Amino acid sequence: MEQDRAEALSAVEAATADRRAADEAAAAARDVQSDAIRLALTAGVPAARLRDATGFSLARIYQIRDGRR
């Protein structure tokens, strides 16, 4: 029984570490994507094209441009 608890706790800790790593990777990917969107807007790419490329709303594109999110 004690071994089952230890194994269960170990599984939770491993899953939590995996989740944290995935969250950190997702945050880094969002930062890279936001930087790319800002760069594209600065280069003159229309926001509507970025909307189509990302699947974001125009409002979200403008939030990223303005650094509001």
N, CA, C and O atoms as a Tripos MOL2 file, in Angstrom:
@<TRIPOS>MOLECULE
protein
  276   275    69     0     0
PROTEIN
NO_CHARGES

@<TRIPOS>ATOM
      1 N           0.8300   -1.1960    0.0000 N.3       1 MET1
      2 CA          0.0000    0.0000    0.0000 C.3       1 MET1
      3 C           0.8720    1.2570    0.0000 C.2       1 MET1
      4 O           0.6110    2.1940   -0.7550 O.2       1 MET1
      5 N           1.9070    1.2790    0.8440 N.am      2 GLU2
      6 CA          2.7890    2.4440    0.9110 C.3       2 GLU2
      7 C           3.5220    2.6390   -0.4170 C.2       2 GLU2
      8 O           3.7350    3.7680   -0.8580 O.2       2 GLU2
      9 N           3.9040    1.5300   -1.0460 N.am      3 GLN3
     10 CA          4.5730    1.6210   -2.3430 C.3       3 GLN3
     11 C           3.6190    2.1950   -3.3930 C.2       3 GLN3
     12 O           4.0330    2.9710   -4.2540 O.2       3 GLN3
     13 N           2.3480    1.8120   -3.3180 N.am      4 ASP4
     14 CA          1.3550    2.3600   -4.2460 C.3       4 ASP4
     15 C           1.2520    3.8720   -4.0770 C.2       4 ASP4
     16 O           1.1690    4.5990   -5.0670 O.2       4 ASP4
     17 N           1.2570    4.3490   -2.8450 N.am      5 ARG5
     18 CA          1.1820    5.7940   -2.5860 C.3       5 ARG5
     19 C           2.4260    6.5010   -3.1140 C.2       5 ARG5
     20 O           2.3340    7.5710   -3.7160 O.2       5 ARG5
     21 N           3.5790    5.8990   -2.8840 N.am      6 ALA6
     22 CA          4.8240    6.5030   -3.3490 C.3       6 ALA6
     23 C           4.8500    6.5620   -4.8760 C.2       6 ALA6
     24 O           5.2770    7.5580   -5.4610 O.2       6 ALA6
     25 N           4.3900    5.4850   -5.5130 N.am      7 GLU7
     26 CA          4.3480    5.4720   -6.9750 C.3       7 GLU7
     27 C           3.3410    6.4930   -7.5030 C.2       7 GLU7
     28 O           3.5920    7.1650   -8.5040 O.2       7 GLU7
     29 N           2.2110    6.6010   -6.8280 N.am      8 ALA8
     30 CA          1.1940    7.5650   -7.2450 C.3       8 ALA8
     31 C           1.7150    8.9920   -7.0940 C.2       8 ALA8
     32 O           1.5190    9.8280   -7.9770 O.2       8 ALA8
     33 N           2.3730    9.2620   -5.9790 N.am      9 LEU9
     34 CA          2.9370   10.5890   -5.7560 C.3       9 LEU9
     35 C           4.0160   10.8920   -6.7840 C.2       9 LEU9
     36 O           4.0920   12.0080   -7.2990 O.2       9 LEU9
     37 N           4.8360    9.9190   -7.0800 N.am     10 SER10
     38 CA          5.8780   10.0900   -8.0860 C.3      10 SER10
     39 C           5.2630   10.3870   -9.4450 C.2      10 SER10
     40 O           5.7730   11.2300  -10.1840 O.2      10 SER10
     41 N           4.1810    9.7090   -9.7810 N.am     11 ALA11
     42 CA          3.5020    9.9440  -11.0530 C.3      11 ALA11
     43 C           2.9340   11.3590  -11.1130 C.2      11 ALA11
     44 O           3.0060   12.0160  -12.1520 O.2      11 ALA11
     45 N           2.3740   11.8250  -10.0060 N.am     12 VAL12
     46 CA          1.8400   13.1950   -9.9470 C.3      12 VAL12
     47 C           2.9680   14.2100  -10.1010 C.2      12 VAL12
     48 O           2.8250   15.1890  -10.8330 O.2      12 VAL12
     49 N           4.0730   13.9860   -9.4260 N.am     13 GLU13
     50 CA          5.2100   14.9040   -9.5250 C.3      13 GLU13
     51 C           5.7680   14.9500  -10.9450 C.2      13 GLU13
     52 O           6.1050   16.0210  -11.4490 O.2      13 GLU13
     53 N           5.8640   13.7970  -11.5820 N.am     14 ALA14
     54 CA          6.3710   13.7470  -12.9580 C.3      14 ALA14
     55 C           5.4190   14.4530  -13.9100 C.2      14 ALA14
     56 O           5.8490   15.2030  -14.7870 O.2      14 ALA14
     57 N           4.1300   14.2130  -13.7380 N.am     15 ALA15
     58 CA          3.1370   14.8650  -14.5980 C.3      15 ALA15
     59 C           3.1460   16.3720  -14.3860 C.2      15 ALA15
     60 O           2.9950   17.1380  -15.3380 O.2      15 ALA15
     61 N           3.3210   16.7940  -13.1460 N.am     16 THR16
     62 CA          3.3800   18.2220  -12.8450 C.3      16 THR16
     63 C           4.6090   18.8590  -13.4840 C.2      16 THR16
     64 O           4.5220   19.9580  -14.0310 O.2      16 THR16
     65 N           5.7390   18.1880  -13.4200 N.am     17 ALA17
     66 CA          6.9580   18.7000  -14.0530 C.3      17 ALA17
     67 C           6.7730   18.7910  -15.5680 C.2      17 ALA17
     68 O           7.1940   19.7650  -16.1920 O.2      17 ALA17
     69 N           6.1430   17.7760  -16.1520 N.am     18 ASP18
     70 CA          5.8820   17.8000  -17.5920 C.3      18 ASP18
     71 C           4.9560   18.9580  -17.9480 C.2      18 ASP18
     72 O           5.1640   19.6480  -18.9460 O.2      18 ASP18
     73 N           3.9430   19.1620  -17.1290 N.am     19 ARG19
     74 CA          2.9820   20.2550  -17.3780 C.3      19 ARG19
     75 C           3.6700   21.6040  -17.2790 C.2      19 ARG19
     76 O           3.4350   22.4800  -18.1110 O.2      19 ARG19
     77 N           4.5100   21.7820  -16.2810 N.am     20 ARG20
     78 CA          5.2320   23.0520  -16.1340 C.3      20 ARG20
     79 C           6.1380   23.2990  -17.3340 C.2      20 ARG20
     80 O           6.2090   24.4180  -17.8430 O.2      20 ARG20
     81 N           6.8190   22.2710  -17.7800 N.am     21 ALA21
     82 CA          7.6950   22.4080  -18.9460 C.3      21 ALA21
     83 C           6.8820   22.7680  -20.1880 C.2      21 ALA21
     84 O           7.2950   23.6130  -20.9830 O.2      21 ALA21
     85 N           5.7420   22.1320  -20.3500 N.am     22 ALA22
     86 CA          4.8790   22.4310  -21.4990 C.3      22 ALA22
     87 C           4.3430   23.8530  -21.4190 C.2      22 ALA22
     88 O           4.2740   24.5460  -22.4340 O.2      22 ALA22
     89 N           3.9640   24.2940  -20.2270 N.am     23 ASP23
     90 CA          3.4760   25.6650  -20.0450 C.3      23 ASP23
     91 C           4.5670   26.6750  -20.3790 C.2      23 ASP23
     92 O           4.3040   27.6900  -21.0230 O.2      23 ASP23
     93 N           5.7860   26.3960  -19.9420 N.am     24 GLU24
     94 CA          6.9070   27.2920  -20.2350 C.3      24 GLU24
     95 C           7.2050   27.3240  -21.7260 C.2      24 GLU24
     96 O           7.4900   28.3870  -22.2770 O.2      24 GLU24
     97 N           7.1440   26.1740  -22.3850 N.am     25 ALA25
     98 CA          7.3770   26.1180  -23.8250 C.3      25 ALA25
     99 C           6.2820   26.8640  -24.5780 C.2      25 ALA25
    100 O           6.5610   27.5570  -25.5570 O.2      25 ALA25
    101 N           5.0450   26.7270  -24.1290 N.am     26 ALA26
    102 CA          3.9340   27.4260  -24.7780 C.3      26 ALA26
    103 C           4.0800   28.9330  -24.6060 C.2      26 ALA26
    104 O           3.8250   29.6890  -25.5440 O.2      26 ALA26
    105 N           4.4840   29.3730  -23.4330 N.am     27 ALA27
    106 CA          4.6810   30.8070  -23.1930 C.3      27 ALA27
    107 C           5.7980   31.3500  -24.0850 C.2      27 ALA27
    108 O           5.6820   32.4430  -24.6390 O.2      27 ALA27
    109 N           6.8640   30.5910  -24.2160 N.am     28 ALA28
    110 CA          7.9660   31.0190  -25.0870 C.3      28 ALA28
    111 C           7.5060   31.0790  -26.5440 C.2      28 ALA28
    112 O           7.8720   32.0050  -27.2680 O.2      28 ALA28
    113 N           6.7160   30.1120  -26.9750 N.am     29 ALA29
    114 CA          6.2030   30.1060  -28.3450 C.3      29 ALA29
    115 C           5.2720   31.2950  -28.5800 C.2      29 ALA29
    116 O           5.3080   31.9070  -29.6480 O.2      29 ALA29
    117 N           4.4390   31.6240  -27.5910 N.am     30 ARG30
    118 CA          3.5650   32.7980  -27.7130 C.3      30 ARG30
    119 C           4.3830   34.0730  -27.8470 C.2      30 ARG30
    120 O           4.0470   34.9500  -28.6430 O.2      30 ARG30
    121 N           5.4620   34.1790  -27.0680 N.am     31 ASP31
    122 CA          6.3160   35.3600  -27.1510 C.3      31 ASP31
    123 C           6.9390   35.4880  -28.5370 C.2      31 ASP31
    124 O           6.9750   36.5760  -29.1120 O.2      31 ASP31
    125 N           7.4230   34.3780  -29.0630 N.am     32 VAL32
    126 CA          8.0250   34.3860  -30.4050 C.3      32 VAL32
    127 C           6.9710   34.7680  -31.4450 C.2      32 VAL32
    128 O           7.2420   35.5590  -32.3480 O.2      32 VAL32
    129 N           5.7800   34.2070  -31.3130 N.am     33 GLN33
    130 CA          4.7170   34.5100  -32.2650 C.3      33 GLN33
    131 C           4.3180   35.9870  -32.1720 C.2      33 GLN33
    132 O           4.1220   36.6390  -33.1970 O.2      33 GLN33
    133 N           4.1980   36.5070  -30.9700 N.am     34 SER34
    134 CA          3.8410   37.9230  -30.7970 C.3      34 SER34
    135 C           4.9040   38.8240  -31.4030 C.2      34 SER34
    136 O           4.5810   39.8080  -32.0670 O.2      34 SER34
    137 N           6.1620   38.4940  -31.1780 N.am     35 ASP35
    138 CA          7.2500   39.2780  -31.7730 C.3      35 ASP35
    139 C           7.1700   39.2400  -33.3000 C.2      35 ASP35
    140 O           7.3820   40.2570  -33.9610 O.2      35 ASP35
    141 N           6.8660   38.0780  -33.8520 N.am     36 ALA36
    142 CA          6.7580   37.9380  -35.3030 C.3      36 ALA36
    143 C           5.5800   38.7570  -35.8380 C.2      36 ALA36
    144 O           5.6790   39.3710  -36.9010 O.2      36 ALA36
    145 N           4.4860   38.7630  -35.1110 N.am     37 ILE37
    146 CA          3.3220   39.5510  -35.5240 C.3      37 ILE37
    147 C           3.6690   41.0330  -35.5200 C.2      37 ILE37
    148 O           3.3450   41.7490  -36.4680 O.2      37 ILE37
    149 N           4.3250   41.4970  -34.4630 N.am     38 ARG38
    150 CA          4.7210   42.9120  -34.3980 C.3      38 ARG38
    151 C           5.6620   43.2670  -35.5420 C.2      38 ARG38
    152 O           5.5260   44.3210  -36.1620 O.2      38 ARG38
    153 N           6.6040   42.3950  -35.8130 N.am     39 LEU39
    154 CA          7.5510   42.6110  -36.9010 C.3      39 LEU39
    155 C           6.8290   42.6720  -38.2520 C.2      39 LEU39
    156 O           7.1210   43.5290  -39.0860 O.2      39 LEU39
    157 N           5.8960   41.7620  -38.4490 N.am     40 ALA40
    158 CA          5.1390   41.7380  -39.7010 C.3      40 ALA40
    159 C           4.3200   43.0140  -39.8690 C.2      40 ALA40
    160 O           4.2630   43.5820  -40.9590 O.2      40 ALA40
    161 N           3.6910   43.4570  -38.7960 N.am     41 LEU41
    162 CA          2.9140   44.6970  -38.8720 C.3      41 LEU41
    163 C           3.8200   45.8820  -39.1910 C.2      41 LEU41
    164 O           3.4710   46.7390  -40.0020 O.2      41 LEU41
    165 N           4.9750   45.9220  -38.5530 N.am     42 THR42
    166 CA          5.9380   46.9930  -38.8070 C.3      42 THR42
    167 C           6.4010   46.9690  -40.2630 C.2      42 THR42
    168 O           6.6540   48.0170  -40.8580 O.2      42 THR42
    169 N           6.5090   45.7780  -40.8260 N.am     43 ALA43
    170 CA          6.9440   45.6230  -42.2140 C.3      43 ALA43
    171 C           5.8240   45.9230  -43.2060 C.2      43 ALA43
    172 O           6.0490   45.9410  -44.4160 O.2      43 ALA43
    173 N           4.6180   46.1580  -42.6930 N.am     44 GLY44
    174 CA          3.5090   46.5210  -43.5650 C.3      44 GLY44
    175 C           2.5570   45.4080  -43.9340 C.2      44 GLY44
    176 O           1.6940   45.5880  -44.7930 O.2      44 GLY44
    177 N           2.6990   44.2640  -43.3000 N.am     45 VAL45
    178 CA          1.7530   43.1740  -43.5790 C.3      45 VAL45
    179 C           0.3980   43.5790  -43.0000 C.2      45 VAL45
    180 O           0.3110   43.9470  -41.8280 O.2      45 VAL45
    181 N          -0.6560   43.5150  -43.8120 N.am     46 PRO46
    182 CA         -1.9820   43.8910  -43.3090 C.3      46 PRO46
    183 C          -2.4350   42.9930  -42.1540 C.2      46 PRO46
    184 O          -2.1920   41.7860  -42.1470 O.2      46 PRO46
    185 N          -3.0890   43.6090  -41.1960 N.am     47 ALA47
    186 CA         -3.5830   42.8620  -40.0380 C.3      47 ALA47
    187 C          -4.5310   41.7450  -40.4600 C.2      47 ALA47
    188 O          -4.5580   40.6850  -39.8350 O.2      47 ALA47
    189 N          -5.3040   41.9750  -41.5110 N.am     48 ALA48
    190 CA         -6.2350   40.9390  -41.9850 C.3      48 ALA48
    191 C          -5.4820   39.6940  -42.4640 C.2      48 ALA48
    192 O          -5.9610   38.5750  -42.2810 O.2      48 ALA48
    193 N          -4.3080   39.8820  -43.0750 N.am     49 ARG49
    194 CA         -3.5100   38.7270  -43.5060 C.3      49 ARG49
    195 C          -2.9780   37.9750  -42.2860 C.2      49 ARG49
    196 O          -2.9260   36.7450  -42.2830 O.2      49 ARG49
    197 N          -2.5860   38.7160  -41.2560 N.am     50 LEU50
    198 CA         -2.1090   38.0710  -40.0280 C.3      50 LEU50
    199 C          -3.2520   37.3430  -39.3280 C.2      50 LEU50
    200 O          -3.0550   36.2690  -38.7590 O.2      50 LEU50
    201 N          -4.4310   37.9230  -39.3700 N.am     51 ARG51
    202 CA         -5.6100   37.2490  -38.8130 C.3      51 ARG51
    203 C          -5.7940   35.9010  -39.4870 C.2      51 ARG51
    204 O          -6.0070   34.8840  -38.8280 O.2      51 ARG51
    205 N          -5.7070   35.9080  -40.8130 N.am     52 ASP52
    206 CA         -5.8940   34.6630  -41.5620 C.3      52 ASP52
    207 C          -4.7780   33.6610  -41.2860 C.2      52 ASP52
    208 O          -5.0210   32.4570  -41.2110 O.2      52 ASP52
    209 N          -3.5620   34.1600  -41.1360 N.am     53 ALA53
    210 CA         -2.4110   33.2810  -40.9070 C.3      53 ALA53
    211 C          -2.4160   32.6700  -39.5110 C.2      53 ALA53
    212 O          -1.9450   31.5490  -39.3190 O.2      53 ALA53
    213 N          -2.9470   33.4030  -38.5390 N.am     54 THR54
    214 CA         -2.8960   32.9400  -37.1500 C.3      54 THR54
    215 C          -4.2080   32.3540  -36.6440 C.2      54 THR54
    216 O          -4.2150   31.5340  -35.7260 O.2      54 THR54
    217 N          -5.3100   32.7740  -37.2430 N.am     55 GLY55
    218 CA         -6.6120   32.3690  -36.7160 C.3      55 GLY55
    219 C          -7.0750   33.2600  -35.5770 C.2      55 GLY55
    220 O          -8.1230   33.0140  -34.9800 O.2      55 GLY55
    221 N          -6.2970   34.2980  -35.2710 N.am     56 PHE56
    222 CA         -6.6810   35.2530  -34.2290 C.3      56 PHE56
    223 C          -7.6930   36.2410  -34.8010 C.2      56 PHE56
    224 O          -7.8110   36.3920  -36.0170 O.2      56 PHE56
    225 N          -8.4050   36.8960  -33.9270 N.am     57 SER57
    226 CA         -9.2760   37.9850  -34.3530 C.3      57 SER57
    227 C          -8.4210   39.2210  -34.6360 C.2      57 SER57
    228 O          -7.2790   39.3210  -34.1890 O.2      57 SER57
    229 N          -9.0020   40.1600  -35.3900 N.am     58 LEU58
    230 CA         -8.2870   41.4190  -35.6110 C.3      58 LEU58
    231 C          -8.0290   42.1300  -34.2900 C.2      58 LEU58
    232 O          -6.9740   42.7330  -34.0970 O.2      58 LEU58
    233 N          -8.9900   42.0570  -33.3910 N.am     59 ALA59
    234 CA         -8.8080   42.6960  -32.0800 C.3      59 ALA59
    235 C          -7.5870   42.1190  -31.3730 C.2      59 ALA59
    236 O          -6.8160   42.8550  -30.7560 O.2      59 ALA59
    237 N          -7.4150   40.8120  -31.4630 N.am     60 ARG60
    238 CA         -6.2530   40.1740  -30.8210 C.3      60 ARG60
    239 C          -4.9570   40.6120  -31.4940 C.2      60 ARG60
    240 O          -3.9620   40.8550  -30.8120 O.2      60 ARG60
    241 N          -4.9550   40.7150  -32.8110 N.am     61 ILE61
    242 CA         -3.7670   41.1870  -33.5280 C.3      61 ILE61
    243 C          -3.3920   42.5830  -33.0430 C.2      61 ILE61
    244 O          -2.2190   42.8710  -32.8000 O.2      61 ILE61
    245 N          -4.3890   43.4420  -32.9040 N.am     62 TYR62
    246 CA         -4.1130   44.8080  -32.4460 C.3      62 TYR62
    247 C          -3.6800   44.8450  -30.9860 C.2      62 TYR62
    248 O          -2.8630   45.6850  -30.6100 O.2      62 TYR62
    249 N          -4.2130   43.9470  -30.1560 N.am     63 GLN63
    250 CA         -3.7580   43.8470  -28.7600 C.3      63 GLN63
    251 C          -2.2750   43.4920  -28.7230 C.2      63 GLN63
    252 O          -1.5030   44.0680  -27.9560 O.2      63 GLN63
    253 N          -1.8960   42.5440  -29.5550 N.am     64 ILE64
    254 CA         -0.4740   42.1460  -29.6060 C.3      64 ILE64
    255 C           0.3580   43.3170  -30.1030 C.2      64 ILE64
    256 O           1.4040   43.6220  -29.5290 O.2      64 ILE64
    257 N          -0.0910   43.9690  -31.1520 N.am     65 ARG65
    258 CA          0.6500   45.1090  -31.6880 C.3      65 ARG65
    259 C           0.8870   46.1670  -30.6080 C.2      65 ARG65
    260 O           1.9770   46.7270  -30.4990 O.2      65 ARG65
    261 N          -0.1440   46.4260  -29.8220 N.am     66 ASP66
    262 CA         -0.0910   47.4810  -28.8190 C.3      66 ASP66
    263 C           0.5280   47.0240  -27.5000 C.2      66 ASP66
    264 O           0.6860   47.8260  -26.5800 O.2      66 ASP66
    265 N           0.8730   45.7580  -27.4030 N.am     67 GLY67
    266 CA          1.4660   45.2380  -26.1700 C.3      67 GLY67
    267 C           0.4680   45.1300  -25.0320 C.2      67 GLY67
    268 O           0.8500   45.1270  -23.8620 O.2      67 GLY67
    269 N          -0.8050   45.0430  -25.3700 N.am     68 ARG68
    270 CA         -1.8320   44.9460  -24.3240 C.3      68 ARG68
    271 C          -2.0600   43.5170  -23.8640 C.2      68 ARG68
    272 O          -2.8120   43.2860  -22.9170 O.2      68 ARG68
    273 N          -1.4270   42.5620  -24.5150 N.am     69 ARG69
    274 CA         -1.5400   41.1540  -24.1230 C.3      69 ARG69
    275 C          -0.3190   40.4160  -24.5610 C.2      69 ARG69
    276 O          -0.2080   39.2120  -24.3300 O.2      69 ARG69
@<TRIPOS>BOND
     1     1     2 1
     2     2     3 1
     3     3     4 2
     4     3     5 am
     5     5     6 1
     6     6     7 1
     7     7     8 2
     8     7     9 am
     9     9    10 1
    10    10    11 1
    11    11    12 2
    12    11    13 am
    13    13    14 1
    14    14    15 1
    15    15    16 2
    16    15    17 am
    17    17    18 1
    18    18    19 1
    19    19    20 2
    20    19    21 am
    21    21    22 1
    22    22    23 1
    23    23    24 2
    24    23    25 am
    25    25    26 1
    26    26    27 1
    27    27    28 2
    28    27    29 am
    29    29    30 1
    30    30    31 1
    31    31    32 2
    32    31    33 am
    33    33    34 1
    34    34    35 1
    35    35    36 2
    36    35    37 am
    37    37    38 1
    38    38    39 1
    39    39    40 2
    40    39    41 am
    41    41    42 1
    42    42    43 1
    43    43    44 2
    44    43    45 am
    45    45    46 1
    46    46    47 1
    47    47    48 2
    48    47    49 am
    49    49    50 1
    50    50    51 1
    51    51    52 2
    52    51    53 am
    53    53    54 1
    54    54    55 1
    55    55    56 2
    56    55    57 am
    57    57    58 1
    58    58    59 1
    59    59    60 2
    60    59    61 am
    61    61    62 1
    62    62    63 1
    63    63    64 2
    64    63    65 am
    65    65    66 1
    66    66    67 1
    67    67    68 2
    68    67    69 am
    69    69    70 1
    70    70    71 1
    71    71    72 2
    72    71    73 am
    73    73    74 1
    74    74    75 1
    75    75    76 2
    76    75    77 am
    77    77    78 1
    78    78    79 1
    79    79    80 2
    80    79    81 am
    81    81    82 1
    82    82    83 1
    83    83    84 2
    84    83    85 am
    85    85    86 1
    86    86    87 1
    87    87    88 2
    88    87    89 am
    89    89    90 1
    90    90    91 1
    91    91    92 2
    92    91    93 am
    93    93    94 1
    94    94    95 1
    95    95    96 2
    96    95    97 am
    97    97    98 1
    98    98    99 1
    99    99   100 2
   100    99   101 am
   101   101   102 1
   102   102   103 1
   103   103   104 2
   104   103   105 am
   105   105   106 1
   106   106   107 1
   107   107   108 2
   108   107   109 am
   109   109   110 1
   110   110   111 1
   111   111   112 2
   112   111   113 am
   113   113   114 1
   114   114   115 1
   115   115   116 2
   116   115   117 am
   117   117   118 1
   118   118   119 1
   119   119   120 2
   120   119   121 am
   121   121   122 1
   122   122   123 1
   123   123   124 2
   124   123   125 am
   125   125   126 1
   126   126   127 1
   127   127   128 2
   128   127   129 am
   129   129   130 1
   130   130   131 1
   131   131   132 2
   132   131   133 am
   133   133   134 1
   134   134   135 1
   135   135   136 2
   136   135   137 am
   137   137   138 1
   138   138   139 1
   139   139   140 2
   140   139   141 am
   141   141   142 1
   142   142   143 1
   143   143   144 2
   144   143   145 am
   145   145   146 1
   146   146   147 1
   147   147   148 2
   148   147   149 am
   149   149   150 1
   150   150   151 1
   151   151   152 2
   152   151   153 am
   153   153   154 1
   154   154   155 1
   155   155   156 2
   156   155   157 am
   157   157   158 1
   158   158   159 1
   159   159   160 2
   160   159   161 am
   161   161   162 1
   162   162   163 1
   163   163   164 2
   164   163   165 am
   165   165   166 1
   166   166   167 1
   167   167   168 2
   168   167   169 am
   169   169   170 1
   170   170   171 1
   171   171   172 2
   172   171   173 am
   173   173   174 1
   174   174   175 1
   175   175   176 2
   176   175   177 am
   177   177   178 1
   178   178   179 1
   179   179   180 2
   180   179   181 am
   181   181   182 1
   182   182   183 1
   183   183   184 2
   184   183   185 am
   185   185   186 1
   186   186   187 1
   187   187   188 2
   188   187   189 am
   189   189   190 1
   190   190   191 1
   191   191   192 2
   192   191   193 am
   193   193   194 1
   194   194   195 1
   195   195   196 2
   196   195   197 am
   197   197   198 1
   198   198   199 1
   199   199   200 2
   200   199   201 am
   201   201   202 1
   202   202   203 1
   203   203   204 2
   204   203   205 am
   205   205   206 1
   206   206   207 1
   207   207   208 2
   208   207   209 am
   209   209   210 1
   210   210   211 1
   211   211   212 2
   212   211   213 am
   213   213   214 1
   214   214   215 1
   215   215   216 2
   216   215   217 am
   217   217   218 1
   218   218   219 1
   219   219   220 2
   220   219   221 am
   221   221   222 1
   222   222   223 1
   223   223   224 2
   224   223   225 am
   225   225   226 1
   226   226   227 1
   227   227   228 2
   228   227   229 am
   229   229   230 1
   230   230   231 1
   231   231   232 2
   232   231   233 am
   233   233   234 1
   234   234   235 1
   235   235   236 2
   236   235   237 am
   237   237   238 1
   238   238   239 1
   239   239   240 2
   240   239   241 am
   241   241   242 1
   242   242   243 1
   243   243   244 2
   244   243   245 am
   245   245   246 1
   246   246   247 1
   247   247   248 2
   248   247   249 am
   249   249   250 1
   250   250   251 1
   251   251   252 2
   252   251   253 am
   253   253   254 1
   254   254   255 1
   255   255   256 2
   256   255   257 am
   257   257   258 1
   258   258   259 1
   259   259   260 2
   260   259   261 am
   261   261   262 1
   262   262   263 1
   263   263   264 2
   264   263   265 am
   265   265   266 1
   266   266   267 1
   267   267   268 2
   268   267   269 am
   269   269   270 1
   270   270   271 1
   271   271   272 2
   272   271   273 am
   273   273   274 1
   274   274   275 1
   275   275   276 2
@<TRIPOS>SUBSTRUCTURE
     1 MET1         2 RESIDUE 1 A MET
     2 GLU2         6 RESIDUE 1 A GLU
     3 GLN3        10 RESIDUE 1 A GLN
     4 ASP4        14 RESIDUE 1 A ASP
     5 ARG5        18 RESIDUE 1 A ARG
     6 ALA6        22 RESIDUE 1 A ALA
     7 GLU7        26 RESIDUE 1 A GLU
     8 ALA8        30 RESIDUE 1 A ALA
     9 LEU9        34 RESIDUE 1 A LEU
    10 SER10       38 RESIDUE 1 A SER
    11 ALA11       42 RESIDUE 1 A ALA
    12 VAL12       46 RESIDUE 1 A VAL
    13 GLU13       50 RESIDUE 1 A GLU
    14 ALA14       54 RESIDUE 1 A ALA
    15 ALA15       58 RESIDUE 1 A ALA
    16 THR16       62 RESIDUE 1 A THR
    17 ALA17       66 RESIDUE 1 A ALA
    18 ASP18       70 RESIDUE 1 A ASP
    19 ARG19       74 RESIDUE 1 A ARG
    20 ARG20       78 RESIDUE 1 A ARG
    21 ALA21       82 RESIDUE 1 A ALA
    22 ALA22       86 RESIDUE 1 A ALA
    23 ASP23       90 RESIDUE 1 A ASP
    24 GLU24       94 RESIDUE 1 A GLU
    25 ALA25       98 RESIDUE 1 A ALA
    26 ALA26      102 RESIDUE 1 A ALA
    27 ALA27      106 RESIDUE 1 A ALA
    28 ALA28      110 RESIDUE 1 A ALA
    29 ALA29      114 RESIDUE 1 A ALA
    30 ARG30      118 RESIDUE 1 A ARG
    31 ASP31      122 RESIDUE 1 A ASP
    32 VAL32      126 RESIDUE 1 A VAL
    33 GLN33      130 RESIDUE 1 A GLN
    34 SER34      134 RESIDUE 1 A SER
    35 ASP35      138 RESIDUE 1 A ASP
    36 ALA36      142 RESIDUE 1 A ALA
    37 ILE37      146 RESIDUE 1 A ILE
    38 ARG38      150 RESIDUE 1 A ARG
    39 LEU39      154 RESIDUE 1 A LEU
    40 ALA40      158 RESIDUE 1 A ALA
    41 LEU41      162 RESIDUE 1 A LEU
    42 THR42      166 RESIDUE 1 A THR
    43 ALA43      170 RESIDUE 1 A ALA
    44 GLY44      174 RESIDUE 1 A GLY
    45 VAL45      178 RESIDUE 1 A VAL
    46 PRO46      182 RESIDUE 1 A PRO
    47 ALA47      186 RESIDUE 1 A ALA
    48 ALA48      190 RESIDUE 1 A ALA
    49 ARG49      194 RESIDUE 1 A ARG
    50 LEU50      198 RESIDUE 1 A LEU
    51 ARG51      202 RESIDUE 1 A ARG
    52 ASP52      206 RESIDUE 1 A ASP
    53 ALA53      210 RESIDUE 1 A ALA
    54 THR54      214 RESIDUE 1 A THR
    55 GLY55      218 RESIDUE 1 A GLY
    56 PHE56      222 RESIDUE 1 A PHE
    57 SER57      226 RESIDUE 1 A SER
    58 LEU58      230 RESIDUE 1 A LEU
    59 ALA59      234 RESIDUE 1 A ALA
    60 ARG60      238 RESIDUE 1 A ARG
    61 ILE61      242 RESIDUE 1 A ILE
    62 TYR62      246 RESIDUE 1 A TYR
    63 GLN63      250 RESIDUE 1 A GLN
    64 ILE64      254 RESIDUE 1 A ILE
    65 ARG65      258 RESIDUE 1 A ARG
    66 ASP66      262 RESIDUE 1 A ASP
    67 GLY67      266 RESIDUE 1 A GLY
    68 ARG68      270 RESIDUE 1 A ARG
    69 ARG69      274 RESIDUE 1 A ARG
